[in-house]
């Protein structure tokens, strides 16, 4: 049997483990709940932020294309006057995800003057932070707390919402429902589980000095 001095330590470890599991379950539930949310409000935002995904020699991957198509539809519906396309270069690539998205959007009728590109972010956290700076520096916006529509896959919505708020924006979710990820239940589950860990990790990193 454990000695009396060891018992409090064991109890502490048990309570800590229980707390971590409970916290993870809350994050998991939040990711699932936020994945079902969608902003259908007719009021216009200041910008539409599109999170990057893979591209192949300048051609958006099916996942990125689904996000772009949804954002372009929102733009043509006059939900916002700006598209903010995010995503940097992956190792060995010559075109950023944002640049591939920019070419795609222009070919589908979005004026180049209406597009802002963030080409350095390699994580969601970096992309949201840079997108916030781009929008604040855009003279056509001029909003201290810009209203933004967040476009990505459903599993991504809660983390993006929290990161956008921590970076001084007022976000509304607008997930694409046509992504190949959403069409594959097992793949969608895998991303939801990943997101339940990425969410607290990013928030802690964002709050640390």
Backbone as a printed PyTorch tensor [residue, N CA C, xyz], in Angstrom:
tensor([[[  0.8380,  -1.1990,   0.0000],
         [  0.0000,   0.0000,   0.0000],
         [  0.8750,   1.2520,   0.0000]],

        [[  0.4030,   2.3310,  -0.6320],
         [  1.1850,   3.5660,  -0.6370],
         [  1.2990,   4.1350,   0.7670]],

        [[  2.4100,   4.7580,   1.0350],
         [  2.6020,   5.3960,   2.3310],
         [  1.7000,   6.6190,   2.4330]],

        [[  1.5310,   7.0970,   3.7060],
         [  0.6690,   8.2510,   3.9200],
         [  1.1450,   9.4780,   3.1560]],

        [[  2.4440,   9.6230,   3.0220],
         [  2.9710,  10.7830,   2.3150],
         [  2.7180,  10.7370,   0.8230]],

        [[  2.5580,   9.5190,   0.2890],
         [  2.3610,   9.3730,  -1.1470],
         [  0.8920,   9.5300,  -1.5200]],

        [[ -0.0030,   9.2140,  -0.5830],
         [ -1.4360,   9.2280,  -0.8940],
         [ -1.9340,  10.5900,  -1.3770]],

        [[ -1.5560,  11.6960,  -0.7170],
         [ -2.0120,  13.0050,  -1.2350],
         [ -1.5320,  13.2700,  -2.6610]],

        [[ -0.3100,  12.8050,  -2.9660],
         [  0.2040,  12.9950,  -4.3180],
         [ -0.6200,  12.2150,  -5.3300]],

        [[ -0.9770,  10.9870,  -4.9690],
         [ -1.7950,  10.1650,  -5.8640],
         [ -3.1630,  10.8120,  -6.0730]],

        [[ -3.7560,  11.3110,  -4.9660],
         [ -5.0490,  11.9820,  -5.0970],
         [ -4.9390,  13.2140,  -5.9790]],

        [[ -3.8370,  13.9590,  -5.8150],
         [ -3.6420,  15.1470,  -6.6330],
         [ -3.5380,  14.8090,  -8.1070]],

        [[ -2.7880,  13.7480,  -8.4090],
         [ -2.6510,  13.3300,  -9.8080],
         [ -3.9970,  12.9030, -10.3710]],

        [[ -4.7830,  12.2050,  -9.5600],
         [ -6.1090,  11.7730, -10.0180],
         [ -7.0080,  12.9700, -10.3070]],

        [[ -7.0000,  13.9480,  -9.3870],
         [ -7.8240,  15.1330,  -9.6020],
         [ -7.3530,  15.9140, -10.8360]],

        [[ -6.0430,  16.0220, -10.9990],
         [ -5.5160,  16.7210, -12.1730],
         [ -5.9170,  16.0100, -13.4580]],

        [[ -5.8040,  14.6740, -13.4490],
         [ -6.1810,  13.9080, -14.6350],
         [ -7.6620,  14.0760, -14.9410]],

        [[ -8.4840,  14.0290, -13.8740],
         [ -9.9260,  14.2010, -14.0710],
         [-10.2360,  15.5870, -14.6210]],

        [[ -9.5040,  16.5960, -14.1150],
         [ -9.7140,  17.9540, -14.6010],
         [ -9.3360,  18.1050, -16.0660]],

        [[ -8.2140,  17.4900, -16.4590],
         [ -7.7860,  17.5630, -17.8480],
         [ -8.7830,  16.8710, -18.7790]],

        [[ -9.2700,  15.7170, -18.3510],
         [-10.2560,  14.9980, -19.1660],
         [-11.5400,  15.8180, -19.2890]],

        [[-11.9790,  16.4030, -18.1620],
         [-13.1960,  17.2170, -18.1980],
         [-13.0080,  18.4320, -19.1140]],

        [[-11.8440,  19.0800, -19.0270],
         [-11.5680,  20.2270, -19.8880],
         [-11.5570,  19.8430, -21.3520]],

        [[-10.9450,  18.6890, -21.6480],
         [-10.9210,  18.2230, -23.0390],
         [-12.3300,  17.9370, -23.5370]],

        [[-13.1700,  17.3490, -22.6900],
         [-14.5380,  17.0400, -23.1010],
         [-15.3350,  18.3160, -23.3730]],

        [[-15.0880,  19.3510, -22.5780],
         [-15.7470,  20.6380, -22.8180],
         [-15.3080,  21.2030, -24.1670]],

        [[-14.0000,  21.1400, -24.4470],
         [-13.4910,  21.6150, -25.7420],
         [-14.0970,  20.8210, -26.8890]],

        [[-14.1520,  19.5070, -26.7260],
         [-14.7160,  18.6510, -27.7690],
         [-16.1720,  19.0060, -28.0290]],

        [[-16.9470,  19.1830, -26.9650],
         [-18.3530,  19.5500, -27.1260],
         [-18.4900,  20.9100, -27.8030]],

        [[-17.6270,  21.8490, -27.4210],
         [-17.6670,  23.1700, -28.0360],
         [-17.3770,  23.1230, -29.5230]],

        [[-16.3750,  22.3260, -29.9170],
         [-16.0330,  22.2000, -31.3340],
         [-17.2290,  21.6630, -32.1140]],

        [[-17.8900,  20.6520, -31.5660],
         [-19.0530,  20.0580, -32.2450],
         [-20.1940,  21.0710, -32.3390]],

        [[-20.4790,  21.7850, -31.2570],
         [-21.5760,  22.7560, -31.2540],
         [-21.3070,  23.8800, -32.2400]],

        [[-20.0990,  24.4190, -32.2080],
         [-19.7730,  25.5310, -33.1050],
         [-19.7550,  25.0870, -34.5710]],

        [[-19.5010,  23.8190, -34.8260],
         [-19.4860,  23.3460, -36.2130],
         [-20.8770,  23.3980, -36.8380]],

        [[-21.9160,  23.4710, -35.9950],
         [-23.2820,  23.5300, -36.4930],
         [-23.7800,  24.9670, -36.6610]],

        [[-23.0000,  25.9190, -36.2000],
         [-23.4380,  27.3160, -36.2560],
         [-23.1380,  27.9190, -37.6220]],

        [[-23.9630,  28.8800, -37.9990],
         [-23.7650,  29.5660, -39.2790],
         [-24.4530,  30.9170, -39.1950]],

        [[-23.7530,  31.9480, -39.6600],
         [-24.3200,  33.2890, -39.6320],
         [-25.0990,  33.5390, -40.9100]],

        [[-26.4090,  33.6700, -40.7730],
         [-27.2460,  34.0040, -41.9180],
         [-27.7700,  35.4370, -41.8130]],

        [[-27.1390,  36.2160, -40.9470],
         [-27.5900,  37.5960, -40.7630],
         [-27.3600,  38.3860, -42.0430]],

        [[-28.3500,  39.1870, -42.4630],
         [-28.1990,  39.9470, -43.7050],
         [-27.2670,  41.1430, -43.5840]],

        [[-26.9450,  41.5680, -42.3610],
         [-26.0820,  42.7310, -42.1990],
         [-24.6820,  42.4300, -42.7220]],

        [[-24.0750,  43.4510, -43.3090],
         [-22.7610,  43.2760, -43.9240],
         [-21.6550,  43.3100, -42.8800]],

        [[-20.6020,  42.5700, -43.1640],
         [-19.3980,  42.6020, -42.3380],
         [-18.3700,  43.4990, -43.0110]],

        [[-17.2630,  43.7190, -42.3180],
         [-16.1870,  44.5160, -42.9020],
         [-15.3090,  43.6700, -43.8270]],

        [[-15.2240,  42.3780, -43.5580],
         [-14.3610,  41.5180, -44.3760],
         [-14.7570,  40.0640, -44.1850]],

        [[-14.3870,  39.2650, -45.1700],
         [-14.5520,  37.8180, -45.1270],
         [-13.1600,  37.2090, -45.0480]],

        [[-12.8720,  36.5040, -43.9890],
         [-11.5620,  35.8720, -43.8300],
         [-11.6790,  34.4070, -44.2380]],

        [[-10.8250,  34.0010, -45.1780],
         [-10.8190,  32.6220, -45.6670],
         [ -9.5390,  31.9470, -45.1860]],

        [[ -9.6900,  30.8820, -44.4210],
         [ -8.5090,  30.1660, -43.9400],
         [ -7.9340,  29.3030, -45.0560]],

        [[ -6.6340,  29.3110, -45.1590],
         [ -5.9570,  28.5800, -46.2320],
         [ -6.0090,  27.0770, -46.0480]],

        [[ -5.7270,  26.3890, -47.1340],
         [ -5.5830,  24.9360, -47.1570],
         [ -4.6410,  24.6230, -48.3070]],

        [[ -4.3920,  23.3640, -48.5440],
         [ -3.3710,  22.9770, -49.5200],
         [ -3.6740,  23.5100, -50.9170]],

        [[ -2.5980,  23.7830, -51.6380],
         [ -2.6860,  24.1410, -53.0490],
         [ -1.5850,  23.3850, -53.7920]],

        [[ -1.8050,  23.1650, -55.0620],
         [ -0.8760,  22.3750, -55.8620],
         [ -0.4380,  23.1850, -57.0780]],

        [[  0.7700,  23.7580, -57.0050],
         [  1.3040,  24.5610, -58.1050],
         [  0.3280,  25.6480, -58.5370]],

        [[ -0.2670,  26.3110, -57.5540],
         [ -1.1790,  27.4050, -57.8510],
         [ -2.6270,  27.0040, -57.9910]],

        [[ -2.9220,  25.7090, -57.9560],
         [ -4.3020,  25.2400, -58.0670],
         [ -4.8190,  24.8840, -56.6730]],

        [[ -5.9110,  25.5000, -56.2460],
         [ -6.4460,  25.1760, -54.9200],
         [ -6.8440,  23.7060, -54.8190]],

        [[ -6.5510,  23.0920, -53.7010],
         [ -7.0060,  21.7270, -53.4360],
         [ -8.5280,  21.7320, -53.3140]],

        [[ -9.1690,  20.5630, -53.3620],
         [-10.6250,  20.5350, -53.1910],
         [-11.0960,  21.1850, -51.8960]],

        [[-10.3390,  21.0250, -50.8160],
         [-10.7250,  21.6500, -49.5470],
         [-10.6540,  23.1680, -49.6560]],

        [[ -9.5520,  23.6830, -50.1960],
         [ -9.4170,  25.1320, -50.3470],
         [-10.4490,  25.6670, -51.3290]],

        [[-10.6990,  24.9330, -52.4010],
         [-11.6850,  25.3790, -53.3930],
         [-13.0730,  25.5030, -52.7730]],

        [[-13.4410,  24.5640, -51.9160],
         [-14.7520,  24.6410, -51.2560],
         [-14.8480,  25.8930, -50.3870]],

        [[-13.7780,  26.2140, -49.6860],
         [-13.7720,  27.4200, -48.8500],
         [-13.8700,  28.6700, -49.7230]],

        [[-13.1040,  28.6870, -50.8050],
         [-13.1090,  29.8530, -51.6820],
         [-14.4630,  30.0450, -52.3550]],

        [[-15.0570,  28.9700, -52.8380],
         [-16.3640,  29.0760, -53.4870],
         [-17.4000,  29.6640, -52.5330]],

        [[-17.3570,  29.2180, -51.2900],
         [-18.3090,  29.7340, -50.3030],
         [-18.0590,  31.2190, -50.0470]],

        [[-16.7940,  31.6060, -49.8930],
         [-16.4640,  33.0070, -49.6330],
         [-16.8310,  33.8920, -50.8240]],

        [[-16.5980,  33.4050, -52.0340],
         [-16.9300,  34.1800, -53.2350],
         [-18.4400,  34.3840, -53.3360]],

        [[-19.2050,  33.3650, -52.9720],
         [-20.6670,  33.5030, -52.9490],
         [-21.0820,  34.5820, -51.9560]],

        [[-20.4590,  34.5880, -50.7810],
         [-20.7580,  35.6210, -49.7890],
         [-20.3970,  37.0020, -50.3150]],

        [[-19.2700,  37.1040, -50.9970],
         [-18.8370,  38.3900, -51.5370],
         [-19.8300,  38.8980, -52.5780]],

        [[-20.2250,  38.0470, -53.4950],
         [-21.1630,  38.4670, -54.5380],
         [-22.5530,  38.7540, -53.9770]],

        [[-22.8390,  38.2170, -52.7900],
         [-24.1050,  38.5270, -52.1110],
         [-23.9910,  39.8080, -51.2850]],

        [[-22.8570,  40.4950, -51.4000],
         [-22.6140,  41.7780, -50.7350],
         [-22.6050,  41.6500, -49.2150]],

        [[-22.1020,  40.5190, -48.7190],
         [-21.9940,  40.3550, -47.2770],
         [-20.7940,  41.1160, -46.7180]],

        [[-19.8130,  41.4270, -47.5530],
         [-18.6390,  42.1960, -47.1230],
         [-17.9210,  42.7180, -48.3690]],

        [[-17.2390,  43.8620, -48.2510],
         [-16.5470,  44.4380, -49.4120],
         [-15.1280,  43.9240, -49.6140]],

        [[-14.6520,  43.0610, -48.7140],
         [-13.2770,  42.5960, -48.7880],
         [-13.2090,  41.0900, -48.5760]],

        [[-12.3270,  40.4400, -49.3530],
         [-11.9210,  39.0720, -49.0740],
         [-10.5140,  39.1220, -48.5010]],

        [[-10.2910,  38.4610, -47.4050],
         [ -8.9470,  38.3420, -46.8400],
         [ -8.5590,  36.8720, -46.9630]],

        [[ -7.6150,  36.5950, -47.8380],
         [ -7.1880,  35.2160, -48.1150],
         [ -5.8950,  34.9480, -47.3670]],

        [[ -5.8620,  33.8540, -46.6360],
         [ -4.7190,  33.5680, -45.7750],
         [ -4.0200,  32.2780, -46.1910]],

        [[ -2.8030,  32.1350, -45.7050],
         [ -2.0560,  30.8960, -45.9280],
         [ -0.7350,  31.1370, -46.6180]],

        [[  0.3300,  30.6790, -45.9800],
         [  1.6670,  30.8780, -46.5290],
         [  2.1410,  29.7290, -47.3900]],

        [[  3.4650,  29.6670, -47.5750],
         [  4.1000,  28.6070, -48.3480],
         [  4.3920,  27.4210, -47.4400]],

        [[  4.1640,  26.2530, -47.9360],
         [  4.6700,  25.0590, -47.2650],
         [  6.0660,  24.7630, -47.8140]],

        [[  6.7910,  23.9000, -47.1520],
         [  8.1660,  23.6110, -47.5660],
         [  8.2050,  23.1290, -49.0140]],

        [[  9.0820,  23.7510, -49.8130],
         [  9.2620,  23.3440, -51.2020],
         [  8.2810,  23.9610, -52.1810]],

        [[  7.3480,  24.7780, -51.6940],
         [  6.3550,  25.3820, -52.5860],
         [  6.8020,  26.7770, -53.0130]],

        [[  6.3610,  27.1880, -54.1980],
         [  6.6880,  28.5140, -54.7130],
         [  5.4840,  29.4560, -54.6750]],

        [[  4.3020,  28.9040, -54.4970],
         [  3.0690,  29.6960, -54.4390],
         [  2.4300,  29.5060, -53.0770]],

        [[  2.0080,  30.5910, -52.4740],
         [  1.3420,  30.4890, -51.1760],
         [ -0.1200,  30.0930, -51.3740]],

        [[ -0.7160,  29.6030, -50.3130],
         [ -2.1320,  29.2540, -50.3550],
         [ -2.9730,  30.4930, -50.6470]],

        [[ -2.5910,  31.6280, -50.0600],
         [ -3.3390,  32.8620, -50.2810],
         [ -3.2410,  33.3160, -51.7350]],

        [[ -2.0680,  33.2020, -52.3370],
         [ -1.8990,  33.6120, -53.7360],
         [ -2.6910,  32.7180, -54.6820]],

        [[ -2.7020,  31.4150, -54.3890],
         [ -3.5150,  30.5080, -55.2040],
         [ -4.9880,  30.8700, -55.0840]],

        [[ -5.4090,  31.2130, -53.8830],
         [ -6.7840,  31.6250, -53.6810],
         [ -7.1080,  32.9350, -54.3730]],

        [[ -6.1500,  33.8520, -54.3800],
         [ -6.3530,  35.1460, -55.0330],
         [ -6.6080,  34.9670, -56.5350]],

        [[ -5.7940,  34.1420, -57.1890],
         [ -5.9740,  33.9080, -58.6230],
         [ -7.3310,  33.2810, -58.8980]],

        [[ -7.7080,  32.3340, -58.0460],
         [ -8.9860,  31.6350, -58.2130],
         [-10.1450,  32.6160, -58.0660]],

        [[-10.0790,  33.4790, -57.0610],
         [-11.1650,  34.4280, -56.8150],
         [-11.2890,  35.4490, -57.9350]],

        [[-10.1670,  35.9220, -58.4380],
         [-10.2010,  36.9030, -59.5290],
         [-10.8390,  36.2930, -60.7710]],

        [[-10.5110,  35.0320, -61.0680],
         [-11.1070,  34.3710, -62.2340],
         [-12.6150,  34.2040, -62.0700]],

        [[-13.1040,  34.2900, -60.8530],
         [-14.5360,  34.1340, -60.6030],
         [-15.2120,  35.4510, -60.2490]],

        [[-14.6240,  36.5170, -60.7250],
         [-15.3030,  37.8050, -60.7020],
         [-15.0730,  38.6840, -59.5090]],

        [[-14.1560,  38.3390, -58.6260],
         [-13.8500,  39.2140, -57.4960],
         [-12.7610,  40.1960, -57.9310]],

        [[-12.9940,  41.4970, -57.8630],
         [-11.9610,  42.4590, -58.2710],
         [-10.6940,  42.3120, -57.4360]],

        [[ -9.5660,  42.4550, -58.0830],
         [ -8.3010,  42.3600, -57.3530],
         [ -8.2220,  43.3940, -56.2360]],

        [[ -8.8540,  44.5510, -56.4560],
         [ -8.8190,  45.6160, -55.4580],
         [ -9.5990,  45.2600, -54.1940]],

        [[-10.4320,  44.2310, -54.2730],
         [-11.2460,  43.8310, -53.1250],
         [-10.6080,  42.7040, -52.3250]],

        [[ -9.3910,  42.3070, -52.7070],
         [ -8.7470,  41.1450, -52.0770],
         [ -7.5070,  41.5780, -51.3050]],

        [[ -7.4210,  41.1420, -50.0700],
         [ -6.2030,  41.2870, -49.2810],
         [ -5.6190,  39.8970, -49.0720]],

        [[ -4.3030,  39.7830, -49.1600],
         [ -3.6730,  38.4720, -49.0170],
         [ -2.6800,  38.4800, -47.8630]],

        [[ -2.7290,  37.4160, -47.0880],
         [ -1.8100,  37.1720, -45.9800],
         [ -1.0100,  35.9390, -46.3700]],

        [[  0.2720,  36.1100, -46.6760],
         [  1.0540,  35.0310, -47.2920],
         [  2.1110,  34.4350, -46.3670]],

        [[  2.0750,  34.7680, -45.0910],
         [  3.1140,  34.2870, -44.1820],
         [  2.6300,  33.2180, -43.2120]],

        [[  1.3610,  33.2090, -42.8960],
         [  0.8420,  32.3100, -41.8730],
         [  0.9260,  30.8450, -42.2710]],

        [[  1.4750,  30.0390, -41.3680],
         [  1.5310,  28.5920, -41.5980],
         [  0.6820,  27.8380, -40.5900]],

        [[  0.0410,  28.5790, -39.7060],
         [ -0.8980,  27.9970, -38.7510],
         [ -2.1310,  28.8920, -38.7140]],

        [[ -3.2170,  28.3690, -38.1700],
         [ -4.4350,  29.1690, -38.0280],
         [ -4.1720,  30.3850, -37.1440]],

        [[ -3.4110,  30.1910, -36.1010],
         [ -3.1030,  31.2810, -35.1790],
         [ -2.3510,  32.4050, -35.8940]],

        [[ -1.3330,  32.0610, -36.6600],
         [ -0.5660,  33.0750, -37.3940],
         [ -1.4300,  33.7650, -38.4360]],

        [[ -2.2630,  33.0030, -39.1230],
         [ -3.0940,  33.5790, -40.1780],
         [ -4.1210,  34.5520, -39.6220]],

        [[ -4.7840,  34.1930, -38.5330],
         [ -5.7760,  35.0940, -37.9440],
         [ -5.1100,  36.3600, -37.4310]],

        [[ -3.9630,  36.2110, -36.8060],
         [ -3.2500,  37.3810, -36.2860],
         [ -2.8650,  38.3430, -37.4140]],

        [[ -2.3450,  37.7920, -38.5110],
         [ -1.9450,  38.6300, -39.6400],
         [ -3.1510,  39.2110, -40.3600]],

        [[ -4.2220,  38.4290, -40.4700],
         [ -5.4380,  38.9350, -41.1120],
         [ -6.0080,  40.1090, -40.3330]],

        [[ -5.9830,  40.0190, -39.0110],
         [ -6.4780,  41.1210, -38.1870],
         [ -5.6730,  42.3930, -38.4440]],

        [[ -4.3610,  42.2630, -38.5580],
         [ -3.5180,  43.4270, -38.8270],
         [ -3.8120,  44.0080, -40.2100]],

        [[ -4.0030,  43.1410, -41.2020],
         [ -4.3260,  43.6110, -42.5500],
         [ -5.6240,  44.4060, -42.5620]],

        [[ -6.6370,  43.8980, -41.9010],
         [ -7.9350,  44.5660, -41.8960],
         [ -7.8500,  45.9000, -41.1660]],

        [[ -7.1540,  45.9330, -40.0550],
         [ -7.0300,  47.1960, -39.3100],
         [ -6.2660,  48.2380, -40.1180]],

        [[ -5.2950,  47.8060, -40.9210],
         [ -4.4950,  48.7440, -41.7120],
         [ -5.1540,  49.1140, -43.0360]],

        [[ -6.2590,  48.4560, -43.3700],
         [ -6.9590,  48.7400, -44.6210],
         [ -7.7590,  50.0290, -44.4520]],

        [[ -7.4140,  51.0380, -45.2270],
         [ -8.0350,  52.3510, -45.0560],
         [ -9.5260,  52.3300, -45.3430]],

        [[ -9.9960,  51.3750, -46.1490],
         [-11.4190,  51.3310, -46.4850],
         [-12.2640,  50.7860, -45.3460]],

        [[-11.6250,  50.1560, -44.3620],
         [-12.3730,  49.5720, -43.2530],
         [-12.5050,  50.5710, -42.1040]],

        [[-11.3770,  50.9260, -41.5380],
         [-11.3770,  51.9450, -40.4960],
         [-12.1040,  51.5680, -39.2200]],

        [[-12.3610,  50.2990, -39.0110],
         [-13.0990,  49.8740, -37.8230],
         [-12.1270,  49.4890, -36.7180]],

        [[-12.4090,  49.9530, -35.5000],
         [-11.5690,  49.5960, -34.3670],
         [-11.7400,  48.1190, -34.0150]],

        [[-12.9630,  47.6180, -34.1420],
         [-13.2510,  46.2030, -33.9030],
         [-13.9950,  45.6720, -35.1280]],

        [[-13.2500,  45.3430, -36.1790],
         [-13.8920,  44.9740, -37.4420],
         [-14.7710,  43.7330, -37.3220]],

        [[-15.8830,  43.7780, -38.0240],
         [-16.7840,  42.6240, -38.0940],
         [-16.3160,  41.7280, -39.2380]],

        [[-16.1450,  40.4670, -38.9570],
         [-15.6310,  39.5600, -39.9800],
         [-16.4830,  38.2930, -40.0530]],

        [[-16.5970,  37.7580, -41.2630],
         [-17.1700,  36.4380, -41.4790],
         [-16.0090,  35.4640, -41.6110]],

        [[-16.0340,  34.4080, -40.8580],
         [-14.9630,  33.4140, -40.8720],
         [-15.3710,  32.2420, -41.7550]],

        [[-14.5580,  31.9640, -42.7670],
         [-14.8620,  30.8800, -43.7030],
         [-13.7910,  29.8040, -43.6000]],

        [[-14.2250,  28.6160, -43.2550],
         [-13.3570,  27.4470, -43.2260],
         [-14.2760,  26.2320, -43.1380]],

        [[-13.7150,  25.0710, -42.7800],
         [-14.5380,  23.8930, -42.5670],
         [-15.2500,  24.0010, -41.2240]],

        [[-16.3730,  23.3080, -41.0650],
         [-17.1410,  23.4270, -39.8120],
         [-16.3390,  23.1390, -38.5520]],

        [[-15.4690,  22.1260, -38.5910],
         [-14.7160,  21.7600, -37.3860],
         [-13.8290,  22.8910, -36.8920]],

        [[-13.5200,  23.8460, -37.7450],
         [-12.5490,  24.9010, -37.4840],
         [-13.1650,  26.1060, -36.7630]],

        [[-14.4980,  26.1890, -36.7180],
         [-15.1700,  27.4340, -36.3770],
         [-14.8950,  27.9360, -34.9630]],

        [[-14.9240,  27.0610, -33.9720],
         [-14.7460,  27.5370, -32.6020],
         [-13.3530,  28.1220, -32.3920]],

        [[-12.3370,  27.4230, -32.8620],
         [-10.9710,  27.9380, -32.6600],
         [-10.7860,  29.2770, -33.3680]],

        [[-11.3030,  29.3950, -34.5880],
         [-11.1830,  30.6540, -35.3190],
         [-11.9520,  31.7670, -34.6180]],

        [[-13.1220,  31.4460, -34.1020],
         [-13.9240,  32.4400, -33.3870],
         [-13.1540,  32.9720, -32.1880]],

        [[-12.5760,  32.0820, -31.3910],
         [-11.8360,  32.5060, -30.2000],
         [-10.6030,  33.3130, -30.5870]],

        [[ -9.8510,  32.8330, -31.5760],
         [ -8.6440,  33.5470, -32.0000],
         [ -8.9820,  34.9210, -32.5630]],

        [[-10.0720,  35.0120, -33.3220],
         [-10.4690,  36.3130, -33.8820],
         [-10.8170,  37.2970, -32.7650]],

        [[-11.5330,  36.8310, -31.7640],
         [-11.8840,  37.7150, -30.6460],
         [-10.6460,  38.1510, -29.8720]],

        [[ -9.7130,  37.2400, -29.6730],
         [ -8.4790,  37.5970, -28.9650],
         [ -7.6410,  38.5900, -29.7580]],

        [[ -7.8780,  38.6640, -31.0710],
         [ -7.1500,  39.6140, -31.9190],
         [ -7.9950,  40.8270, -32.2840]],

        [[ -9.0070,  41.1090, -31.4830],
         [ -9.7300,  42.3720, -31.5960],
         [-10.7800,  42.4420, -32.6750]],

        [[-11.2820,  41.3050, -33.1300],
         [-12.3160,  41.3150, -34.1650],
         [-13.6380,  40.8040, -33.6100]],

        [[-14.7170,  41.1310, -34.3060],
         [-16.0490,  40.6440, -33.9480],
         [-16.4640,  39.6250, -35.0010]],

        [[-16.2610,  38.3240, -34.7350],
         [-16.4510,  37.3070, -35.7750],
         [-17.8580,  36.7190, -35.8000]],

        [[-18.2350,  36.2460, -36.9800],
         [-19.4290,  35.4280, -37.1630],
         [-19.0220,  34.2220, -37.9960]],

        [[-19.4960,  33.0360, -37.6590],
         [-19.1000,  31.8420, -38.4070],
         [-19.8710,  31.7120, -39.7100]],

        [[-19.1770,  31.2810, -40.7550],
         [-19.8350,  30.9680, -42.0180],
         [-19.0880,  29.7950, -42.6670]],

        [[-19.2560,  28.6050, -42.1240],
         [-18.5060,  27.4430, -42.6310],
         [-19.0240,  26.9550, -43.9710]],

        [[-18.1130,  26.4300, -44.7630],
         [-18.5340,  25.7560, -45.9820],
         [-19.0400,  24.3620, -45.6380]],

        [[-20.1000,  23.9470, -46.3110],
         [-20.6680,  22.6180, -46.0750],
         [-20.3460,  21.6650, -47.2310]],

        [[-19.5030,  22.1130, -48.1690],
         [-19.2400,  21.3000, -49.3630],
         [-17.8290,  20.7360, -49.4000]],

        [[-17.1070,  20.8740, -48.3110],
         [-15.7270,  20.3870, -48.2810],
         [-15.6810,  18.8640, -48.3130]],

        [[-14.6670,  18.2880, -48.9590],
         [-14.4850,  16.8350, -48.9120],
         [-14.3560,  16.2940, -47.4950]],

        [[-13.8810,  17.1120, -46.5760],
         [-13.7670,  16.6640, -45.1870],
         [-15.1510,  16.4070, -44.6070]],

        [[-16.0770,  17.3230, -44.8500],
         [-17.4320,  17.1580, -44.3270],
         [-18.1390,  15.9670, -44.9550]],

        [[-17.7590,  15.6310, -46.1850],
         [-18.4100,  14.5220, -46.8830],
         [-17.9580,  13.1620, -46.3820]],

        [[-16.8680,  13.1340, -45.6050],
         [-16.3200,  11.8790, -45.0940],
         [-16.4450,  11.8730, -43.5670]],

        [[-17.4280,  11.1520, -43.0090],
         [-17.6610,  11.2100, -41.5590],
         [-16.4400,  10.8440, -40.7230]],

        [[-15.6780,   9.8400, -41.1520],
         [-14.5060,   9.4430, -40.3700],
         [-13.4200,  10.5040, -40.4040]],

        [[-13.2470,  11.1300, -41.5700],
         [-12.2700,  12.2140, -41.6700],
         [-12.7150,  13.4170, -40.8420]],

        [[-14.0020,  13.7230, -40.9020],
         [-14.5280,  14.8370, -40.1170],
         [-14.3210,  14.5900, -38.6270]],

        [[-14.5560,  13.3530, -38.1730],
         [-14.3450,  13.0110, -36.7650],
         [-12.8810,  13.1880, -36.3770]],

        [[-11.9800,  12.7600, -37.2490],
         [-10.5430,  12.9150, -36.9690],
         [-10.1880,  14.3830, -36.7800]],

        [[-10.7200,  15.2490, -37.6350],
         [-10.4100,  16.6760, -37.5260],
         [-11.0410,  17.2860, -36.2830]],

        [[-12.2330,  16.8420, -35.9170],
         [-12.8660,  17.3320, -34.6950],
         [-12.0130,  16.9810, -33.4770]],

        [[-11.5130,  15.7550, -33.4320],
         [-10.6740,  15.3450, -32.3070],
         [ -9.3780,  16.1520, -32.2730]],

        [[ -8.7740,  16.3580, -33.4220],
         [ -7.5590,  17.1880, -33.4710],
         [ -7.8580,  18.6000, -32.9510]],

        [[ -8.9920,  19.1200, -33.3800],
         [ -9.3450,  20.4940, -33.0320],
         [ -9.5740,  20.6610, -31.5390]],

        [[-10.0700,  19.6110, -30.8840],
         [-10.3230,  19.6890, -29.4430],
         [ -9.0260,  19.8410, -28.6570]],

        [[ -7.9100,  19.4680, -29.2610],
         [ -6.5940,  19.6560, -28.6390],
         [ -5.9560,  20.9650, -29.1080]],

        [[ -6.1190,  21.2830, -30.4010],
         [ -5.5240,  22.5050, -30.9530],
         [ -6.1370,  23.7550, -30.3390]],

        [[ -7.4250,  23.7030, -30.0130],
         [ -8.0990,  24.8780, -29.4480],
         [ -7.4420,  25.3610, -28.1600]],

        [[ -7.3490,  24.5430, -27.1010],
         [ -6.7230,  25.0660, -25.8830],
         [ -5.2460,  25.3930, -26.0700]],

        [[ -4.5740,  24.6500, -26.9370],
         [ -3.1540,  24.9260, -27.1780],
         [ -2.9680,  26.3160, -27.7650]],

        [[ -3.7590,  26.6620, -28.7830],
         [ -3.6450,  27.9780, -29.4160],
         [ -4.0470,  29.0950, -28.4610]],

        [[ -5.0870,  28.8700, -27.6840],
         [ -5.5390,  29.9040, -26.7560],
         [ -4.4640,  30.1960, -25.7110]],

        [[ -3.8480,  29.1540, -25.1740],
         [ -2.7720,  29.3530, -24.2000],
         [ -1.6150,  30.1100, -24.8190]],

        [[ -1.2280,  29.7380, -26.0290],
         [ -0.1360,  30.4380, -26.7100],
         [ -0.4780,  31.8930, -26.9920]],

        [[ -1.7470,  32.1510, -27.3300],
         [ -2.1640,  33.5160, -27.6460],
         [ -2.1710,  34.4030, -26.3940]],

        [[ -2.4820,  33.7950, -25.2570],
         [ -2.5800,  34.5710, -24.0220],
         [ -1.2400,  34.7600, -23.3350]],

        [[ -0.2720,  33.9060, -23.6500],
         [  1.0380,  34.0500, -23.0310],
         [  1.7450,  35.2910, -23.5720]],

        [[  2.5030,  36.0020, -22.7270],
         [  3.2110,  37.1930, -23.2040],
         [  4.3090,  36.8450, -24.1820]]])
